[in-house]
């Protein structure tokens, strides 16, 4: 099974012909399952139905259930979707998480399409930029306590915790896949090889 997760950058509206390019990428990747983030349903349109139609017009047939308008994530699959729901209600939401279930050759899969808070982006602080406004700071913030405190405000840890707790309720025979835009840099981003680059980033 080929799984493709893509942040579609405001439904492809940020570049010329961005929307059809999304479909082209899905086809080029030969994806069996696709998880989207930055779904907007602009102008009261339904992104899921639009992308299914675009794909069908290009001879690629997928299944999809329109996600709630308050969610900015979506899921489509070459296999019928057995069940789909948001992990959160609008009241208790700490991130956008869509849970979808499919079955392939008798094997059950549960997918979590995830898009977490893009603000309180603490990795910008040591680079010399505000993590909420993205404006240049007077000087980089390198105090670990301040960086951790700023990061916690995004509640991304809480969202991941909720996903794990929800997944733990599933059968042990269920295959769980979590994919999305977590708005959290990998610890692998920072290596001795790129250490000198931090000064370039700070001045840019």
C-alpha positions in Angstrom: 0.0 0.0 0.0 1.3 3.4 -0.9 0.4 6.2 1.5 0.7 9.8 0.5 0.4 12.7 2.9 0.4 16.2 1.5 0.0 19.8 2.8 -1.8 21.3 -0.2 -0.9 24.9 0.7 -4.3 26.5 0.8 -5.8 24.0 -1.6 -3.2 24.8 -4.3 -4.3 28.4 -4.5 -0.8 29.7 -3.8 0.6 28.7 -7.2 -0.7 28.8 -10.8 -2.8 25.7 -11.6 -2.1 24.4 -8.1 -5.4 22.5 -7.8 -5.0 20.2 -10.8 -1.3 19.8 -9.8 -2.5 18.2 -6.6 -4.4 15.5 -8.6 -1.4 15.1 -10.8 0.9 14.5 -7.8 -1.5 11.9 -6.4 -1.5 10.0 -9.7 2.3 10.3 -10.2 2.8 8.8 -6.7 0.4 6.0 -7.4 -1.0 6.6 -4.0 -3.6 4.1 -2.6 -4.4 6.4 0.3 -4.0 10.2 0.5 -4.1 12.4 3.7 -4.5 16.1 3.2 -3.8 19.2 5.3 -4.7 22.8 4.6 -8.1 22.0 3.3 -10.2 25.2 3.2 -13.4 24.5 1.3 -13.1 27.9 -0.2 -16.2 29.8 -1.4 -18.4 27.1 0.2 -17.0 24.4 -2.1 -16.3 20.9 -1.0 -12.7 20.1 -1.5 -13.1 16.3 -1.2 -15.7 16.1 -3.9 -13.7 18.5 -6.1 -10.6 16.4 -5.9 -12.5 13.2 -6.4 -14.0 14.6 -9.6 -10.6 16.0 -10.8 -9.0 12.6 -10.2 -11.9 10.7 -11.9 -11.5 13.0 -15.0 -7.9 11.8 -15.1 -9.0 8.2 -14.9 -8.1 7.7 -11.2 -11.0 6.6 -9.0 -10.9 7.2 -5.3 -13.4 7.2 -2.5 -13.9 10.0 -0.1 -16.3 11.4 2.6 -16.6 15.1 2.9 -15.0 16.2 6.2 -16.6 18.7 8.5 -16.2 22.3 7.4 -14.4 23.1 10.7 -11.6 20.6 9.8 -8.7 21.5 7.6 -7.8 17.9 6.9 -9.2 15.3 4.6 -8.8 11.6 3.5 -9.3 9.7 0.3 -8.7 6.1 -0.6 -8.8 3.7 -3.5 -10.7 1.5 -1.0 -14.2 2.2 0.4 -14.1 4.1 3.6 -15.9 2.1 6.4 -16.0 4.9 9.0 -14.8 8.4 9.4 -15.1 11.0 12.2 -13.3 14.0 13.7 -11.3 13.1 16.9 -12.5 16.4 18.4 -15.6 18.4 18.8 -15.4 22.1 18.1 -15.4 22.8 21.9 -12.5 20.5 22.9 -10.4 20.8 19.7 -6.6 21.2 20.2 -5.8 20.4 16.6 -7.3 19.1 13.4 -7.5 15.3 13.4 -9.7 13.1 11.1 -10.0 9.4 11.8 -10.8 7.2 8.9 -11.1 3.4 8.6 -10.6 1.1 5.5 -10.2 -2.6 5.0 -7.7 -4.0 2.5 -7.6 -7.8 1.7 -9.2 -8.5 5.1 -6.8 -6.3 7.0 -8.2 -3.3 9.0 -6.5 0.1 8.9 -7.1 3.2 10.9 -5.7 6.5 9.6 -5.3 9.8 11.5 -5.0 12.8 9.2 -3.4 15.5 11.3 -2.8 19.2 11.1 -1.6 20.8 14.4 -1.3 24.4 15.5 1.0 26.4 13.2 1.5 29.2 15.7 3.6 29.1 18.8 6.3 27.8 16.4 9.1 27.9 18.9 11.8 26.7 16.6 11.8 30.2 15.1 12.9 31.8 18.3 16.6 30.9 18.2 16.6 31.9 14.6 15.5 35.4 15.6 11.9 35.4 14.7 8.6 35.4 16.6 6.8 32.1 16.6 3.4 33.6 16.3 3.8 36.8 14.2 6.9 35.6 12.4 8.3 39.1 12.7 12.0 39.6 13.3 13.0 39.9 16.9 15.5 42.3 18.4 17.7 39.3 19.1 17.3 35.5 19.0 15.8 33.7 22.0 18.1 30.9 23.0 16.9 30.2 26.6 15.7 26.6 26.6 13.0 27.4 29.3 11.5 30.2 27.2 11.5 28.1 24.0 9.8 25.1 25.8 7.2 27.4 27.4 6.4 29.0 24.0 6.1 25.6 22.3 3.8 24.2 24.9 1.2 26.9 24.1 0.6 25.2 20.7 -0.8 22.2 22.5 0.6 19.9 19.9 1.8 17.4 22.6 -1.7 17.2 23.9 -3.1 16.4 20.4 -0.6 13.6 19.9 -1.4 12.3 23.3 -5.1 12.2 22.4 -4.4 10.4 19.1 -2.3 7.7 20.9 -5.0 7.3 23.6 -7.7 6.9 20.9 -5.5 4.5 18.9 -5.0 2.4 22.0 -8.8 1.7 22.1 -8.6 0.0 18.7 -8.1 -3.8 18.2 -4.5 -4.9 18.4 -5.0 -6.4 15.0 -5.7 -2.9 13.6 -2.9 -1.2 11.6 -2.6 2.4 12.8 -1.2 5.1 10.6 -0.7 8.7 11.8 0.3 11.2 9.1 0.1 15.0 8.7 1.6 18.4 9.2 2.6 18.5 12.8 4.1 21.9 12.6 7.0 20.6 14.8 10.5 20.3 13.5 12.3 17.0 13.7 15.2 16.7 16.1 17.1 15.4 13.1 16.9 18.9 11.6 19.7 20.0 13.9 23.0 18.3 13.2 26.6 19.3 13.5 26.7 19.6 9.7 24.2 22.5 9.7 25.3 24.1 12.9 26.9 27.1 11.1 23.7 27.8 9.1 21.9 29.1 12.2 23.7 32.3 11.9 22.6 32.7 8.3 19.0 32.0 9.3 19.2 34.5 12.1 20.3 37.3 9.8 17.9 36.6 6.9 
